[in-house]
Amino acid sequence: MEIKHKELGPVQANCYVVRDGGHALIIDPGGSFPEVRTFVDGDQVDAVLLTHAHFDHIGGLDELLRIYPVPVYVYPSEVNALADPQANVSESFYAHIVSYAKAEPITEGHHQIGHFDVDVIHTPGHSEGSVVYLIGDAMFSGDTLFQGSVGRVDLPGGSYREMEASLLKLKALKKNYHVYPGHGPESTLDQEKIWNPYLR
């Protein structure tokens, strides 16, 4: 499995392209992504996965889907936020109002998405419907877990208490996943258990 990434949009959110066996998934397309064709490199794009529905993780959806008309998955409680500029906080933070209505709800648990086996962990705290995706040895942690830190909890749908509970879920995982966060550099789960004050 190969993973490529690009920082996109006004706050440089990480967008990931996961490739394996001639197939690809795109995670959190937060802005214009002209390199996507190169990153996909002729593979069949099976779907777009969203860790949550804030503007900086969905801003490139419309452009992307004109090239790759594939299903978009997000946790059920985030579906309406895609089309609500207040809920996706584009109205507050960004001059360009982001409104995108078409998505399929994806629940916690194991899913077969095209070629890929994907485990979904519901991790509310940053937003009500934040999720973490586990694909092979990779953890796509969105704005739940960063290198040395965690996502903010003061936006609509955020909760410090729920964030604490979500971090306990991740801390309980035994596998040393390679962590690909929504912002900032990569890490590993074992490293975060040692050095991240929120996981100690």
N, C-alpha and C positions, 0 to 999 in steps of 0.2 A: 504494500500500500504506500502511495506517495501523497504527501500533503504539501501544498503550496499556499502561500498567504500574501495578502496585500492590505496595507492600511488605507482605508477609504473614508471619504466624507469629511465634514467640517471638524469632527473631533477624533479622526484617525482610528476608527474602529477596525478591528481585524476581521477580514473576510477570508474564508478558507475554501480551497478546492481540494477535495479528497478524491484520489484516483486509484482505481484498482481494476484489473482485468478488462480494460476497455470501457469502463463505466466511471462516472463522476457524480459526486454530490457537491453542492455549493452551499456554504454555511454563512449566514449573516451578510448578504450583499448590501453594505451600508452606503454605497455611493457609486458613481460612474466607474465602470470597471472595463476599460477597453482592452486590457490584457487577458480577459477571460477566455477568448478564443485560443490564445497561445497556451494558457494554463491548462485548459481542457484538452488541447492538442488532438482534436478529432475524436475524443471519447464520446460516448453517449451519456448525456446528462440525465440522470434519473429523477432528481428532485432538488428542491431548495429547502433547507432546514433553517428555521429561525430559533435562536435561543430565547428571544423575547421580542416584543413588538415596538421597542423604542426607535425613534426616527433614525438614529445613527447606525442601526442594524438592518433597516429595511429600505433606506433611501434609494437604492439602486434597483429595486425589484422590477419596476415597470420597464426600464431599459433592458434589464436582463431577460425578462420573459418575452420580450419581442424577438430575442435571438433564440432562446430556449423555452418554448411554451410547455413547461413541466409543472407538476404539482408543487405547491408550497405548503409546508407543514409548520404549525405552531401550536402551543398548548391551548386547549379550548378557551380558557379565560382570557387569552390574549387576542382571539380572533377579532373581536369588535374593536380593539385598540388600533388595529391596522388602519381602520377607516376613520378614526377619531383623533384629530390633531391635538386635542387636549390630553387624551390618554397616552398617545405615543410621544407626547411632549415636544412635538415639532413646533407647535404654536408658541411655546414659551422660549425655546432655545434657538430656533432656526427660522430664517426669513422665508425659506421655501417650505410651505405647508405640505407635509407628507400624508397622503391618504390613499390607502390601498386596501381593497375589500375582499379579494379572493384568496382564501386559504383553507386548507383542510386541517381540522383539529387532530392533534396527536397526543395520546395519553401516556402516562407513566407505564413503563414496561418494555418488553422486547417487541421489535418490529422488523419485518423484512421490507426494506424500501429499495425497490429495484434489485440491484446486485448486492446490496449491503445489508448486513446484520447491524441493527442499531438498537442500543438500549437507552431508554429515556428515563432520567431521574428528575422529578419535579422538585425544583429548588426555589420556592418563593422567598422573597426578602428584598431583592432589588426591584422586582415587580411581582405582581400576583401570580403570573404564569411563567416565570422564568424556569428554564430547564437546562440540564446538562446532558449532552449526548456522548455516549461511549461507543466508539467504533474501533474494534480491535484493541490495540494498546493505547489509543488516543482518547483523551477527554477534552471535549469542546465545552468549556465552562462558562461561556458568555460573560455576563457581568456579575456572576456569583463569586467566582474565585479568580484572583489575579496573583501574579508573582508578588509575594509579601504583603498582600492586601486583599480586600474584598470590595464588592460593588457598593455604591451609596444606597441608602435606604430612605432618603427623604423626598423621593419623587412619588407621584401618584401610584398607589398600589404597593408602595414599599413598606417594610416592617422589619425592625431590628430583631424582634423576637422570632419572626419566621426565618430571618437570615441565620440566626444562631442555630435553629433546628436544621436548616438545610446544610449548614457546614458540618454538623454532626453526622449527617448522612454520608457526606463525602469523606469525612475522617474515618468512618467505619469501613470504607472499602479497603480490601486487603491488597489489591493489585497496585503496583507502582505505575500508574498511568502517566503518560506524557501529557502534560496540561497545556492546552492551546486556549488562552483566555480571550475575552472580547476586546481587551485593550492591553497593550504592553507586551513584554517578552514572554517566551515560553518558559515552562518549568516542569517539574515532576511532582507527583502527589507526595512522594516520600520527602522530597525537599521542603514542600510546603508544610508538612506535618512537623518538621523540625524547626523551620525558620519563620513561618507565618504566625504572627501572634494570635490571629483569629482561629487558628487550628490547633493551638497548643492545649 
